[in-house]
Amino acid sequence: MKLIISIPALLLFICLHGYSQDTIALSKYLGNLKTVEVTIDGKKYNFLFDSGGGATFIAPSLIRNSGREIFGDGTGYRMSGEKIRFQKTDSITLQLGHTLLFNQDACVWDIMSVLPTDVPELYGIISLNSFRNKILTIDLSHSRLIVETPLSYRKKQMNQTLLRSRFASGITANELDVLISIPRQHHAYWFLFDSGNLDDLLLSHSTAREWKLESGVDSLRNRLSTIPFHIGNEDLNVQAAANDLIYDGALNYDLICRYVFMINFISQEVWMLKE
């Protein structure tokens, strides 16, 4: 009788507390760009992982070969302000590791159209939007993503710093960008969390002028000196550049790689831990 009672109790404990996180490996692509293996309808594809990608993008060829419909029209913007036109598909599930990511609709666009012709083919972009109902740890220095459980999230919270952040869903609510507040001159400047930015830490020209790093009006990229930069509890000196941006600035791969970031998309919180 004791055994009969204890088995359901044990199963309940495992369901609530024992389910482990899902660790998803990232692979090297060009420079510091990272790819992730995505399974769709039992077939494996390489997608770019880009935390500043905004939306989940899938190649038109993949959608056509899967027998799904491509329809509609949409518009997005790169951080430079360049317009991107795309179409859509609906009801598609992506599998990363053991994690299933259902997309009510996904953007259909060929990422290879903006990449060199002689590089390995990619079939889409996995962005933060792909994880919008999850808790995700981004650990670029160890080339991995970790989908957290509520229990693992609570444990990790104790050693991390909560960042002031914003979650932006785009003009049609099918995107998700995370912006981090950077304090300077008694103001909050909002920087895109962009692992795909392989450039220096980027400031808009307006931000650079207000920080007294530039003078006059400029529309070209301008490399600045190493600047003091505060994020979380950290005071850094980072190489920066000013450019035309639709944001106050953009974090880059080098800075994001120094830390482990945990993003709770359910409660819309971003936590940072020094690596």
C-alpha positions as CSV (number, residue, x, y, z in Angstrom):
1,M,0.0,0.0,0.0
2,K,2.9,2.4,0.8
3,L,4.4,1.6,-2.6
4,I,1.2,2.4,-4.4
5,I,0.9,5.7,-2.7
6,S,4.5,6.7,-3.1
7,I,4.7,6.1,-6.8
8,P,2.2,8.8,-7.8
9,A,3.9,11.1,-5.3
10,L,7.3,10.4,-6.9
11,L,5.9,11.0,-10.4
12,L,4.4,14.3,-9.2
13,F,7.7,15.4,-7.7
14,I,9.5,14.6,-11.0
15,C,7.0,16.5,-13.0
16,L,7.2,19.6,-10.8
17,H,10.9,19.6,-9.8
18,G,12.9,17.0,-11.7
19,Y,12.5,18.0,-15.3
20,S,15.8,19.2,-16.6
21,Q,16.6,22.2,-18.7
22,D,17.1,21.7,-22.4
23,T,20.6,22.7,-23.5
24,I,20.8,23.6,-27.2
25,A,24.2,23.7,-28.9
26,L,25.2,26.6,-31.1
27,S,27.7,26.1,-33.9
28,K,30.2,28.5,-35.5
29,Y,29.3,30.0,-38.8
30,L,30.9,33.2,-40.2
31,G,33.2,35.0,-37.8
32,N,31.3,35.0,-34.5
33,L,27.9,34.3,-36.0
34,K,26.2,31.2,-34.6
35,T,23.9,28.7,-36.1
36,V,21.4,26.3,-34.4
37,E,20.0,23.0,-35.7
38,V,16.3,23.1,-36.2
39,T,14.0,20.2,-37.0
40,I,10.9,20.7,-39.0
41,D,8.6,17.8,-40.0
42,G,11.4,15.4,-39.1
43,K,14.1,17.1,-41.2
44,K,17.1,19.0,-39.9
45,Y,18.1,22.5,-41.0
46,N,20.7,25.0,-40.0
47,F,19.3,28.4,-38.9
48,L,21.1,31.5,-37.8
49,F,20.7,32.4,-34.2
50,D,20.4,36.2,-33.9
51,S,19.0,37.8,-30.7
52,G,18.5,41.0,-32.7
53,G,16.7,39.3,-35.6
54,G,13.3,40.4,-34.5
55,A,11.2,37.6,-36.0
56,T,11.3,33.9,-36.8
57,F,12.3,33.8,-40.5
58,I,12.1,30.7,-42.7
59,A,13.4,30.3,-46.2
60,P,10.7,30.2,-49.0
61,S,12.2,27.0,-50.4
62,L,11.8,25.2,-47.1
63,I,8.1,26.3,-46.9
64,R,7.4,25.3,-50.5
65,N,9.0,21.9,-50.0
66,S,7.0,21.2,-46.9
67,G,3.7,21.8,-48.8
68,R,2.7,24.8,-46.7
69,E,1.2,27.9,-48.2
70,I,3.0,31.2,-48.4
71,F,0.7,34.2,-48.2
72,G,0.4,37.9,-47.3
73,D,2.9,40.6,-47.0
74,G,4.9,42.2,-44.2
75,T,7.5,44.8,-43.5
76,G,10.3,44.8,-41.0
77,Y,13.3,47.1,-40.4
78,R,17.0,46.3,-39.8
79,M,18.6,48.4,-37.1
80,S,20.1,50.6,-39.8
81,G,16.5,51.5,-40.9
82,E,16.8,49.4,-44.1
83,K,13.3,48.0,-45.0
84,I,12.8,44.2,-45.3
85,R,9.8,42.9,-47.1
86,F,8.6,39.3,-46.4
87,Q,5.6,37.0,-46.6
88,K,4.1,34.6,-44.1
89,T,3.2,31.1,-43.3
90,D,1.2,29.7,-40.4
91,S,1.0,26.9,-38.0
92,I,4.5,25.6,-38.0
93,T,6.4,23.9,-35.2
94,L,10.2,24.2,-34.9
95,Q,12.1,21.8,-32.7
96,L,15.4,22.9,-31.1
97,G,16.9,20.1,-28.9
98,H,13.9,18.7,-27.1
99,T,12.1,22.0,-27.1
100,L,9.1,22.5,-29.4
101,L,8.4,26.0,-30.6
102,F,5.0,26.5,-32.2
103,N,4.6,29.5,-34.4
104,Q,1.1,30.7,-35.1
105,D,2.7,32.5,-38.0
106,A,6.3,32.9,-39.2
107,C,7.9,35.2,-41.6
108,V,9.0,33.8,-44.9
109,W,12.2,35.5,-46.2
110,D,15.5,34.2,-47.7
111,I,18.4,35.1,-45.4
112,M,20.8,34.0,-48.2
113,S,19.8,37.2,-50.1
114,V,22.0,39.3,-47.7
115,L,24.9,36.8,-47.3
116,P,27.9,36.1,-49.6
117,T,27.2,33.5,-52.3
118,D,29.9,31.1,-51.3
119,V,28.8,30.4,-47.7
120,P,27.0,27.3,-46.3
121,E,23.2,27.6,-46.8
122,L,21.0,28.7,-44.0
123,Y,17.3,28.1,-44.0
124,G,16.1,30.8,-41.6
125,I,16.7,32.8,-38.5
126,I,15.9,31.9,-34.9
127,S,15.5,35.1,-32.9
128,L,14.2,35.9,-29.4
129,N,10.7,35.9,-30.9
130,S,11.0,32.2,-31.3
131,F,11.1,31.8,-27.5
132,R,8.4,34.2,-26.5
133,N,6.7,31.9,-24.0
134,K,9.9,30.4,-22.6
135,I,12.7,31.3,-20.1
136,L,16.0,31.3,-22.1
137,T,19.6,31.5,-21.0
138,I,22.0,32.8,-23.6
139,D,25.6,31.7,-23.0
140,L,27.6,32.6,-26.1
141,S,31.0,32.0,-24.6
142,H,30.1,28.3,-24.3
143,S,28.1,28.3,-27.5
144,R,24.8,27.3,-26.0
145,L,21.2,28.2,-25.2
146,I,19.4,26.8,-22.2
147,V,15.6,26.6,-22.0
148,E,15.0,26.9,-18.3
149,T,12.4,25.3,-16.1
150,P,10.6,27.4,-13.4
151,L,12.8,25.7,-10.7
152,S,16.1,26.2,-12.5
153,Y,15.1,29.8,-13.2
154,R,14.5,30.5,-9.5
155,K,17.9,29.0,-8.6
156,K,19.8,31.1,-11.2
157,Q,18.0,34.3,-10.2
158,M,19.8,34.4,-6.9
159,N,23.2,35.0,-8.5
160,Q,22.2,37.4,-11.2
161,T,21.5,41.1,-11.7
162,L,18.1,42.2,-12.9
163,L,18.5,44.6,-15.8
164,R,16.0,47.4,-16.7
165,S,14.6,46.3,-20.1
166,R,11.9,46.7,-22.7
167,F,10.3,44.0,-24.9
168,A,9.1,45.4,-28.2
169,S,6.7,43.4,-30.4
170,G,6.9,45.4,-33.7
171,I,4.3,47.2,-35.7
172,T,2.2,44.1,-36.3
173,A,3.1,42.3,-33.0
174,N,4.8,39.4,-34.8
175,E,8.4,40.5,-33.7
176,L,10.2,40.5,-30.4
177,D,13.2,42.7,-29.7
178,V,14.7,43.1,-26.2
179,L,16.2,46.5,-25.4
180,I,18.5,47.1,-22.4
181,S,18.5,50.4,-20.5
182,I,22.0,52.0,-20.4
183,P,22.3,54.9,-17.9
184,R,24.2,58.0,-19.0
185,Q,23.9,61.7,-18.1
186,H,20.8,61.1,-15.9
187,H,18.9,59.5,-18.8
188,A,18.1,56.0,-19.9
189,Y,19.3,55.0,-23.4
190,W,17.8,51.9,-24.9
191,F,20.2,49.5,-26.7
192,L,19.2,46.6,-28.8
193,F,20.3,43.2,-27.4
194,D,21.9,42.0,-30.7
195,S,24.2,39.0,-30.8
196,G,24.3,39.3,-34.6
197,N,26.1,42.7,-34.3
198,L,29.7,41.7,-35.0
199,D,30.7,45.4,-35.3
200,D,31.8,47.5,-32.3
201,L,29.3,48.5,-29.7
202,L,27.1,50.8,-31.7
203,L,25.6,54.2,-30.8
204,S,23.3,56.3,-33.0
205,H,24.8,59.6,-34.1
206,S,22.3,61.4,-31.8
207,T,23.5,59.3,-28.8
208,A,27.1,59.9,-29.7
209,R,26.5,63.7,-29.8
210,E,24.7,63.7,-26.5
211,W,27.5,61.7,-24.9
212,K,29.9,64.3,-26.4
213,L,31.7,61.7,-28.5
214,E,30.8,63.4,-31.8
215,S,30.1,66.9,-33.0
216,G,28.1,68.1,-36.0
217,V,25.8,66.0,-38.2
218,D,27.0,62.7,-39.7
219,S,25.4,59.9,-41.6
220,L,28.5,57.7,-42.0
221,R,29.9,55.1,-39.6
222,N,32.4,56.8,-37.4
223,R,34.7,54.7,-35.1
224,L,35.0,56.3,-31.7
225,S,37.5,55.9,-29.0
226,T,37.2,53.3,-26.2
227,I,34.4,54.6,-24.0
228,P,33.2,54.0,-20.4
229,F,30.0,51.9,-20.4
230,H,27.8,50.9,-17.5
231,I,25.5,47.8,-17.7
232,G,24.0,46.1,-14.7
233,N,26.5,46.4,-11.9
234,E,29.4,46.4,-14.4
235,D,31.6,49.4,-15.4
236,L,33.4,48.6,-18.6
237,N,35.6,50.3,-21.2
238,V,34.5,49.2,-24.7
239,Q,35.3,50.0,-28.3
240,A,32.4,51.9,-29.8
241,A,31.3,53.3,-33.2
242,A,28.6,55.7,-34.2
243,N,26.3,54.9,-37.1
244,D,22.8,55.5,-38.5
245,L,20.5,53.5,-36.2
246,I,16.8,53.4,-35.4
247,Y,17.7,52.7,-31.8
248,D,19.8,54.7,-29.2
249,G,22.4,52.0,-29.7
250,A,23.1,48.3,-30.1
251,L,25.0,45.9,-27.9
252,N,27.3,43.6,-29.8
253,Y,28.6,40.0,-29.8
254,D,31.8,40.9,-27.9
255,L,29.9,42.5,-25.0
256,I,27.1,39.9,-24.8
257,C,29.8,37.1,-24.9
258,R,31.3,38.4,-21.6
259,Y,28.2,37.5,-19.6
260,V,25.5,35.0,-19.3
261,F,22.0,36.5,-19.9
262,M,18.7,34.9,-18.8
263,I,15.5,36.2,-20.3
264,N,12.1,35.4,-18.9
265,F,9.7,36.1,-21.8
266,I,6.7,35.4,-19.6
267,S,7.4,38.0,-16.9
268,Q,9.5,40.1,-19.3
269,E,12.7,40.3,-17.2
270,V,16.3,40.1,-18.2
271,W,19.0,38.9,-15.8
272,M,22.8,39.1,-16.2
273,L,25.6,37.1,-14.7
274,K,29.3,37.8,-15.2
275,E,30.9,34.8,-16.9
